[in-house]
Amino acid sequence: MVLETLNPMHYNITSLVPETMPVATVPILILMCFLFLIWNHEETSSIPGPGYCMGIGPLISHGRFLWMGVGNACNYYNKTYGEFVRVWISGEETFIISK
C-alpha cells in the first residue's frame, strides 16, 4: 500500500497542470504589469512639453527634430506649448527657450 501511494504513475499530474496554470499566471501577470508601470513612471514636470509616455514621447520629439530640422521643430513646439518647452533630443531632456 505504501509503494502504491509513492508510485508516480498513481497520480495523473498532466490533468492538474491545465487547471492550475491559468490560476497561477494571472497574479504573476498582474504583478509584472504593476512593476512595469512603476518602473516607467516619472514625475510630471511643471515645464510644458510632450509627455514621456513610456519612452514614446522622446522618440517622437527626436524624430520630429530629425524630420523637420531644428528651426522648424522649435517653431512647432513653441506654437504648441509656449516659449519655454521641454523636449528630448537623442534621449536627453532639452529645453527650448524662445521669445
C-alpha positions as protocol buffer text, in pm:
chain_id: "A"
residue {
  index: 1
  type: MET
  ca { x: 0 y: 0 z: 0 }
}
residue {
  index: 2
  type: VAL
  ca { x: 288 y: 239 z: 77 }
}
residue {
  index: 3
  type: LEU
  ca { x: 452 y: 160 z: -255 }
}
residue {
  index: 4
  type: GLU
  ca { x: 126 y: 225 z: -431 }
}
residue {
  index: 5
  type: THR
  ca { x: 95 y: 579 z: -290 }
}
residue {
  index: 6
  type: LEU
  ca { x: 457 y: 657 z: -377 }
}
residue {
  index: 7
  type: ASN
  ca { x: 421 y: 538 z: -734 }
}
residue {
  index: 8
  type: PRO
  ca { x: 428 y: 845 z: -967 }
}
residue {
  index: 9
  type: MET
  ca { x: 201 y: 669 z: -1213 }
}
residue {
  index: 10
  type: HIS
  ca { x: -66 y: 662 z: -946 }
}
residue {
  index: 11
  type: TYR
  ca { x: -121 y: 1038 z: -975 }
}
residue {
  index: 12
  type: ASN
  ca { x: -210 y: 1191 z: -1308 }
}
residue {
  index: 13
  type: ILE
  ca { x: -6 y: 1513 z: -1298 }
}
residue {
  index: 14
  type: THR
  ca { x: -98 y: 1621 z: -1651 }
}
residue {
  index: 15
  type: SER
  ca { x: -460 y: 1666 z: -1555 }
}
residue {
  index: 16
  type: LEU
  ca { x: -361 y: 1917 z: -1283 }
}
residue {
  index: 17
  type: VAL
  ca { x: -139 y: 2140 z: -1498 }
}
residue {
  index: 18
  type: PRO
  ca { x: -407 y: 2293 z: -1725 }
}
residue {
  index: 19
  type: GLU
  ca { x: -631 y: 2366 z: -1424 }
}
residue {
  index: 20
  type: THR
  ca { x: -367 y: 2536 z: -1210 }
}
residue {
  index: 21
  type: MET
  ca { x: -171 y: 2712 z: -1483 }
}
residue {
  index: 22
  type: PRO
  ca { x: -418 y: 2997 z: -1556 }
}
residue {
  index: 23
  type: VAL
  ca { x: -483 y: 3048 z: -1185 }
}
residue {
  index: 24
  type: ALA
  ca { x: -112 y: 3085 z: -1117 }
}
residue {
  index: 25
  type: THR
  ca { x: -30 y: 3305 z: -1417 }
}
residue {
  index: 26
  type: VAL
  ca { x: -295 y: 3574 z: -1366 }
}
residue {
  index: 27
  type: PRO
  ca { x: -147 y: 3711 z: -1039 }
}
residue {
  index: 28
  type: ILE
  ca { x: 204 y: 3693 z: -1187 }
}
residue {
  index: 29
  type: LEU
  ca { x: 97 y: 3889 z: -1496 }
}
residue {
  index: 30
  type: ILE
  ca { x: -81 y: 4149 z: -1284 }
}
residue {
  index: 31
  type: LEU
  ca { x: 228 y: 4187 z: -1064 }
}
residue {
  index: 32
  type: MET
  ca { x: 457 y: 4221 z: -1368 }
}
residue {
  index: 33
  type: CYS
  ca { x: 230 y: 4488 z: -1524 }
}
residue {
  index: 34
  type: PHE
  ca { x: 224 y: 4679 z: -1195 }
}
residue {
  index: 35
  type: LEU
  ca { x: 604 y: 4666 z: -1166 }
}
residue {
  index: 36
  type: PHE
  ca { x: 640 y: 4776 z: -1530 }
}
residue {
  index: 37
  type: LEU
  ca { x: 419 y: 5079 z: -1468 }
}
residue {
  index: 38
  type: ILE
  ca { x: 613 y: 5174 z: -1154 }
}
residue {
  index: 39
  type: TRP
  ca { x: 944 y: 5131 z: -1334 }
}
residue {
  index: 40
  type: ASN
  ca { x: 838 y: 5356 z: -1623 }
}
residue {
  index: 41
  type: HIS
  ca { x: 669 y: 5617 z: -1408 }
}
residue {
  index: 42
  type: GLU
  ca { x: 830 y: 5957 z: -1396 }
}
residue {
  index: 43
  type: GLU
  ca { x: 704 y: 6253 z: -1206 }
}
residue {
  index: 44
  type: THR
  ca { x: 525 y: 6506 z: -1420 }
}
residue {
  index: 45
  type: SER
  ca { x: 721 y: 6818 z: -1483 }
}
residue {
  index: 46
  type: SER
  ca { x: 584 y: 7168 z: -1442 }
}
residue {
  index: 47
  type: ILE
  ca { x: 754 y: 7261 z: -1770 }
}
residue {
  index: 48
  type: PRO
  ca { x: 524 y: 7210 z: -2070 }
}
residue {
  index: 49
  type: GLY
  ca { x: 616 y: 6976 z: -2349 }
}
residue {
  index: 50
  type: PRO
  ca { x: 531 y: 6638 z: -2495 }
}
residue {
  index: 51
  type: GLY
  ca { x: 471 y: 6364 z: -2239 }
}
residue {
  index: 52
  type: TYR
  ca { x: 717 y: 6084 z: -2167 }
}
residue {
  index: 53
  type: CYS
  ca { x: 461 y: 5802 z: -2216 }
}
residue {
  index: 54
  type: MET
  ca { x: 695 y: 5504 z: -2152 }
}
residue {
  index: 55
  type: GLY
  ca { x: 965 y: 5634 z: -2387 }
}
residue {
  index: 56
  type: ILE
  ca { x: 740 y: 5708 z: -2684 }
}
residue {
  index: 57
  type: GLY
  ca { x: 749 y: 6086 z: -2626 }
}
residue {
  index: 58
  type: PRO
  ca { x: 1128 y: 6112 z: -2658 }
}
residue {
  index: 59
  type: LEU
  ca { x: 1121 y: 5904 z: -2976 }
}
residue {
  index: 60
  type: ILE
  ca { x: 855 y: 6127 z: -3132 }
}
residue {
  index: 61
  type: SER
  ca { x: 1025 y: 6455 z: -3038 }
}
residue {
  index: 62
  type: HIS
  ca { x: 1366 y: 6332 z: -3158 }
}
residue {
  index: 63
  type: GLY
  ca { x: 1208 y: 6210 z: -3482 }
}
residue {
  index: 64
  type: ARG
  ca { x: 1041 y: 6548 z: -3531 }
}
residue {
  index: 65
  type: PHE
  ca { x: 1377 y: 6724 z: -3495 }
}
residue {
  index: 66
  type: LEU
  ca { x: 1537 y: 6489 z: -3747 }
}
residue {
  index: 67
  type: TRP
  ca { x: 1248 y: 6516 z: -3992 }
}
residue {
  index: 68
  type: MET
  ca { x: 1166 y: 6889 z: -3972 }
}
residue {
  index: 69
  type: GLY
  ca { x: 1506 y: 7028 z: -3878 }
}
residue {
  index: 70
  type: VAL
  ca { x: 1592 y: 7221 z: -3565 }
}
residue {
  index: 71
  type: GLY
  ca { x: 1438 y: 7555 z: -3665 }
}
residue {
  index: 72
  type: ASN
  ca { x: 1101 y: 7424 z: -3783 }
}
residue {
  index: 73
  type: ALA
  ca { x: 1071 y: 7179 z: -3492 }
}
residue {
  index: 74
  type: CYS
  ca { x: 1147 y: 7456 z: -3241 }
}
residue {
  index: 75
  type: ASN
  ca { x: 884 y: 7679 z: -3404 }
}
residue {
  index: 76
  type: TYR
  ca { x: 631 y: 7391 z: -3390 }
}
residue {
  index: 77
  type: TYR
  ca { x: 693 y: 7324 z: -3020 }
}
residue {
  index: 78
  type: ASN
  ca { x: 686 y: 7696 z: -2936 }
}
residue {
  index: 79
  type: LYS
  ca { x: 350 y: 7739 z: -3111 }
}
residue {
  index: 80
  type: THR
  ca { x: 211 y: 7428 z: -2942 }
}
residue {
  index: 81
  type: TYR
  ca { x: 344 y: 7463 z: -2585 }
}
residue {
  index: 82
  type: GLY
  ca { x: 466 y: 7822 z: -2542 }
}
residue {
  index: 83
  type: GLU
  ca { x: 800 y: 7996 z: -2517 }
}
residue {
  index: 84
  type: PHE
  ca { x: 962 y: 7755 z: -2265 }
}
residue {
  index: 85
  type: VAL
  ca { x: 939 y: 7389 z: -2376 }
}
residue {
  index: 86
  type: ARG
  ca { x: 1090 y: 7060 z: -2262 }
}
residue {
  index: 87
  type: VAL
  ca { x: 1170 y: 6809 z: -2542 }
}
residue {
  index: 88
  type: TRP
  ca { x: 1408 y: 6517 z: -2589 }
}
residue {
  index: 89
  type: ILE
  ca { x: 1691 y: 6518 z: -2840 }
}
residue {
  index: 90
  type: SER
  ca { x: 1900 y: 6198 z: -2862 }
}
residue {
  index: 91
  type: GLY
  ca { x: 1737 y: 6071 z: -2542 }
}
residue {
  index: 92
  type: GLU
  ca { x: 1843 y: 6375 z: -2338 }
}
residue {
  index: 93
  type: GLU
  ca { x: 1599 y: 6622 z: -2192 }
}
residue {
  index: 94
  type: THR
  ca { x: 1644 y: 6956 z: -2372 }
}
residue {
  index: 95
  type: PHE
  ca { x: 1484 y: 7293 z: -2301 }
}
residue {
  index: 96
  type: ILE
  ca { x: 1384 y: 7529 z: -2580 }
}
residue {
  index: 97
  type: ILE
  ca { x: 1364 y: 7891 z: -2471 }
}
residue {
  index: 98
  type: SER
  ca { x: 1241 y: 8147 z: -2721 }
}
residue {
  index: 99
  type: LYS
  ca { x: 1058 y: 8475 z: -2728 }
}
